[in-house]
Amino acid sequence: MQLNTELVKLRRQHKGWTQQQLADIADLSLRTVQRIETSGLASNESCSALCAVLELDRAELLTLTPTALAAGTGRAQVPYLRMSAVFLLGLMLGAAITRLSGI
């Protein structure tokens, strides 16, 4: 499964842990933690272990645009916000045109 690498790194660093410390606490290998922080690929068991020790919900860890990112690192959210705004604007314009034209 694909995990949010930025969130894993941020939570680990927030706790003041090295990758080795996270691996020891989560009962994972150092190589597994390195792979997760680099590629985001993790097994279901590794995901559960990280959720427990980093105090995260599974949904948060699987979300590619976390709400818990520190200020200035939320750049990944911008495209999604823009797409949502454009979509909503299109819906409102469509409704307004339909209402004004009497259809």
C-alpha positions in Angstrom: 0.0 0.0 0.0 1.1 3.6 -0.6 1.7 5.7 2.5 2.3 9.4 2.8 6.1 9.7 3.0 6.1 13.3 4.1 3.7 12.6 7.0 5.8 9.7 8.2 9.0 11.8 8.2 7.4 14.8 9.8 5.8 12.7 12.6 9.1 10.9 13.2 11.1 14.1 13.3 8.5 15.7 15.5 9.0 13.0 18.1 12.8 13.5 17.8 13.4 9.9 16.5 16.0 8.7 14.1 14.9 6.2 11.5 16.6 3.5 13.6 14.6 4.5 16.7 11.4 4.4 14.7 12.3 1.0 13.4 13.0 -0.3 16.9 9.9 1.2 18.5 7.6 -0.1 15.6 9.4 -3.5 15.6 10.4 -3.0 11.9 13.7 -3.2 10.2 15.7 -0.1 9.5 15.6 -0.9 5.8 11.7 -1.1 6.0 11.5 2.4 7.5 14.0 3.7 4.9 11.9 2.2 2.1 8.7 3.7 3.5 10.1 7.1 3.8 11.6 7.0 0.3 9.0 5.3 -1.7 5.9 5.1 0.5 5.5 1.4 -0.1 4.5 -0.6 2.9 2.8 -3.8 3.9 -0.5 -3.8 5.8 1.5 -4.9 9.0 4.0 -2.1 8.6 1.3 0.4 8.1 -0.5 -0.8 11.3 2.8 -0.6 13.2 3.5 3.0 12.1 0.0 4.1 12.8 0.4 2.8 16.4 3.7 4.4 17.2 3.2 7.6 15.3 -0.3 8.0 16.8 -2.0 8.3 13.4 -5.2 7.0 12.0 -4.8 4.7 9.0 -6.8 7.1 6.8 -4.3 9.9 7.7 -1.3 7.8 6.8 -2.9 6.7 3.5 -3.9 10.2 2.5 -1.4 11.7 0.1 -2.3 15.3 1.1 -2.2 15.3 4.9 -3.8 18.0 6.9 -1.1 17.7 9.6 1.7 19.1 7.5 3.7 22.0 8.9 3.2 25.4 7.3 4.9 25.8 4.0 5.0 22.1 3.2 1.3 21.7 2.1 2.1 22.4 -1.5 0.7 19.0 -2.5 -2.8 20.2 -1.4 -2.9 23.2 -3.8 -3.8 21.3 -7.1 -6.6 19.5 -5.3 -8.0 22.8 -3.9 -7.8 24.4 -7.3 -9.6 21.5 -9.0 -12.3 21.6 -6.3 -12.8 25.4 -6.7 -13.0 25.2 -10.5 -15.5 22.3 -10.2 -17.7 24.2 -7.8 -17.5 27.4 -9.8 -18.6 25.4 -12.9 -21.6 24.0 -11.0 -22.6 27.5 -9.8 -22.3 29.0 -13.2 -24.2 26.2 -14.8 -27.0 26.6 -12.3 -27.1 30.4 -12.7 -27.2 30.2 -16.5 -30.0 27.6 -16.4 -32.0 29.7 -14.0 -31.5 32.9 -16.0 -32.4 31.3 -19.3 -35.6 29.8 -17.8 -34.8 26.2 -18.8 
